[in-house]
Amino acid sequence: MNWVMVGFVVAAIVIYSLVYLTNPKNVKTAFNATIYQLFHPSEGFMYLIIAAFFISSMLILILPKEQIVSWIGRESGWKGLTIGAGLGAVTPGGPFLTFPILVAFTQSGAGVGAIISYLTSWSLLGVHRVLAWEVPFLGWKFVLVRLAVSLLVPIVLGFLGQWLYDALRLE
């Protein structure tokens, strides 16, 4: 267990304890809501989390390491940054799917720059969010302008991230 996990567990215990001291019924309500959010058959997140980790574990085994290194490894250069950005833009869903995929890529030899490019692109250019949310709410004109000014950001950040990682000798 790392310190972030410990911090979240301690924070949950402290918050639940404080709420219990003020109104014990609220603790039961909050606990029931948590169980619902995690395990409800059609709305529960636990199923997504478990499935994502199964996918991640399998990806580590089935992804040809040589291919990953060739496409998005440290030495893949601009090609790797561009592939990382492209993959990030088309990866659907939230962090439950994305971060296990990034773990699999990292363990298969992906470079820091390509991972930064992927993650930045997923956050900034996600096609599923653009089509589902931005276009209907903001319209094509706005979306095209935003995409035009955002398109190179993942690649630039991937390049800078790899440079900084190398400069600091973080390996």
Secondary structure, DSSP 8 states (H G I E B T S, - for coil): --HHHHHHHHHHHHHHHHHHHH-HHHHHHHHHHHHHHHH-TTT-SHHHHHHHHHHHHHHHHHS-HHHHHHHHSGGGHHHHHHHHHHHHHH--S-HHHHHHHHHHHHHTT--HHHHHHHHHHHHHH-HHHIIIIIHHHHHHHHHHHHHHHHTTHHHHHHHHHHHHHHHTT--
